[in-house]
Every structure is written in structure tokens, then in C-alpha cells.
Amino acid sequence: MDFEKKLENLFTEIHDKQRQRDTQISTLISELKPLIQDIGDVTVIVPHIKSYLDLGVKNDEILVKLASLVSKVANTKESGDLILTDEERSQLLSAIDDLSEESNG
């Protein structure tokens, strides 16, 4: 299996996970709707849904950054130049830190 095929699989996995998360969020909201009886229920449930949505957005941003860097590495590999710029290294380290915080938090 060549590098481009692996990269394609990565992008496919990112897309599939995003669609899966969309389905999970829709299912979660429809399951929680019947539990909301008054404004007190809303103030308890909605922040949890918001947190879940925010986490999904943050994950997507990190995955897009990582995929972008992997794509750049794939393109530079063809030209024989595997050096990342300082900004790209910083983005990669930041994405790794974000993932580490999410898995520990």
C-alpha cells in the first residue's frame, strides 16, 4: 500500500467519523428532548450538549490541521524536501498538545 493510499484512507476516516458524530449528536438530542419538561431541565441538559458539540468542532479542527500537515509532507516527499517550516512545526506540536490535553481531560 503506497503513501497516497494511506493518506486517502486518513481523509476517508476523518470524513466518516465526522458523519458518525453528526448522527450521534442528532440521536443524543432526540433522546434528550422528551426529558426536557421545564426551564430547569434545559439549564442542565443544554450545556452538556454544547460541550459535546464544542469538543466535536475542536476535534475536527485538529484533524484538519494534522491532515493538512500530512498532505504537505506527502507532497514534499515527492520533491525530496521533507523539511517543515517553523510555523508548520509549531502547528503540529500545538495539535499534539491539544490531543494530549483532550485525552487526559
C-alpha contacts under 8 A as a table, 3 or more apart, distances in Angstrom:
res1	aa1	res2	aa2	distance
1	M	5	K	6.42
1	M	6	K	7.12
2	D	5	K	5.44
2	D	6	K	6.54
3	F	6	K	5.08
3	F	7	L	6.16
3	F	74	A	7.39
4	E	7	L	4.95
4	E	8	E	6.06
4	E	74	A	7.43
5	K	8	E	4.98
5	K	9	N	6.18
6	K	9	N	4.98
6	K	10	L	6.25
7	L	10	L	4.98
7	L	11	F	6.37
7	L	70	V	7.58
7	L	71	S	7.24
8	E	11	F	5.19
8	E	12	T	6.13
9	N	12	T	4.96
9	N	13	E	6.01
10	L	13	E	5.09
10	L	14	I	6.21
10	L	67	A	7.57
11	F	14	I	5.08
11	F	15	H	6.20
11	F	67	A	7.14
12	T	15	H	5.10
12	T	16	D	6.04
13	E	16	D	5.02
13	E	17	K	6.01
14	I	17	K	5.26
14	I	18	Q	6.22
14	I	63	L	7.10
15	H	18	Q	5.15
15	H	19	R	6.35
16	D	19	R	5.19
16	D	20	Q	6.10
17	K	20	Q	4.90
17	K	21	R	6.03
18	Q	21	R	5.09
18	Q	22	D	6.23
18	Q	60	D	7.49
19	R	22	D	5.05
19	R	23	T	6.35
20	Q	23	T	5.13
20	Q	24	Q	6.21
21	R	24	Q	4.89
21	R	25	I	6.08
21	R	56	G	7.42
22	D	25	I	5.19
22	D	26	S	6.24
23	T	26	S	5.15
23	T	27	T	6.09
24	Q	27	T	5.06
24	Q	28	L	5.97
25	I	28	L	5.00
25	I	29	I	6.12
25	I	52	Y	8.00
25	I	53	L	7.61
26	S	29	I	5.23
26	S	30	S	6.19
27	T	30	S	5.16
27	T	31	E	6.08
28	L	31	E	5.15
28	L	32	L	6.14
29	I	32	L	5.10
29	I	33	K	6.06
29	I	49	I	7.61
30	S	33	K	5.29
30	S	34	P	7.60
31	E	34	P	6.64
31	E	35	L	7.74
32	L	35	L	5.27
32	L	36	I	6.85
32	L	45	I	7.78
33	K	36	I	5.56
34	P	37	Q	7.46
35	L	41	D	7.58
36	I	39	I	7.84
36	I	41	D	5.25
36	I	42	V	6.21
36	I	45	I	7.99
37	Q	41	D	6.34
38	D	41	D	5.50
38	D	42	V	6.74
39	I	42	V	5.01
39	I	43	T	6.35
40	G	43	T	5.22
40	G	44	V	6.53
41	D	44	V	5.23
41	D	45	I	6.07
42	V	45	I	5.25
42	V	46	V	5.58
43	T	46	V	5.97
43	T	47	P	6.92
44	V	47	P	6.41
44	V	48	H	7.34
45	I	48	H	5.45
45	I	49	I	6.58
46	V	49	I	5.07
46	V	50	K	6.12
47	P	50	K	4.93
47	P	51	S	6.10
48	H	51	S	5.11
48	H	52	Y	6.27
49	I	52	Y	5.08
49	I	53	L	6.21
50	K	53	L	5.05
50	K	54	D	6.03
51	S	54	D	5.07
51	S	55	L	6.09
52	Y	55	L	5.22
52	Y	56	G	6.30
53	L	56	G	5.09
53	L	57	V	6.30
54	D	57	V	5.11
54	D	58	K	6.16
55	L	58	K	5.09
55	L	59	N	6.07
56	G	59	N	5.09
56	G	60	D	6.16
57	V	60	D	5.07
57	V	61	E	6.24
58	K	61	E	5.11
58	K	62	I	6.28
59	N	62	I	5.17
59	N	63	L	6.11
60	D	63	L	5.05
60	D	64	V	6.06
61	E	64	V	5.18
61	E	65	K	6.23
62	I	65	K	5.11
62	I	66	L	6.15
62	I	95	A	5.73
62	I	98	D	7.68
62	I	99	L	7.71
63	L	66	L	5.07
63	L	67	A	5.92
64	V	67	A	5.02
64	V	68	S	5.95
65	K	68	S	5.07
65	K	69	L	6.25
65	K	91	Q	7.49
65	K	92	L	7.66
65	K	95	A	7.31
66	L	69	L	5.11
66	L	70	V	6.09
66	L	92	L	6.81
66	L	95	A	7.14
67	A	70	V	4.99
67	A	71	S	5.98
68	S	71	S	5.05
68	S	72	K	6.18
69	L	72	K	4.99
69	L	73	V	6.15
69	L	88	E	7.22
69	L	92	L	7.41
70	V	73	V	5.03
70	V	74	A	6.13
71	S	74	A	4.96
71	S	75	N	6.20
72	K	75	N	5.03
72	K	76	T	6.02
73	V	76	T	5.07
73	V	77	K	5.80
73	V	82	L	6.40
73	V	84	L	7.91
74	A	77	K	5.09
74	A	78	E	6.70
75	N	78	E	5.50
75	N	79	S	6.99
76	T	79	S	5.09
76	T	80	G	6.15
76	T	81	D	5.22
76	T	82	L	5.65
77	K	80	G	4.96
77	K	81	D	5.94
77	K	82	L	5.68
78	E	81	D	7.74
84	L	87	E	7.97
84	L	88	E	5.80
84	L	89	R	6.12
85	T	88	E	5.13
85	T	89	R	6.22
86	D	89	R	5.12
86	D	90	S	6.09
87	E	90	S	5.00
87	E	91	Q	6.14
88	E	91	Q	4.99
88	E	92	L	6.09
89	R	92	L	5.06
89	R	93	L	6.13
90	S	93	L	5.17
90	S	94	S	5.99
91	Q	94	S	5.03
91	Q	95	A	6.06
92	L	95	A	5.12
92	L	96	I	6.20
93	L	96	I	5.03
93	L	97	D	6.12
94	S	97	D	5.03
94	S	98	D	6.12
95	A	98	D	5.02
95	A	99	L	6.18
96	I	99	L	5.14
96	I	100	S	6.11
97	D	100	S	5.00
97	D	101	E	6.12
98	D	101	E	5.14
98	D	102	E	6.19
99	L	102	E	5.11
99	L	103	S	6.18
100	S	103	S	5.23
100	S	104	N	6.21
101	E	104	N	5.17
101	E	105	G	5.66
102	E	105	G	5.06
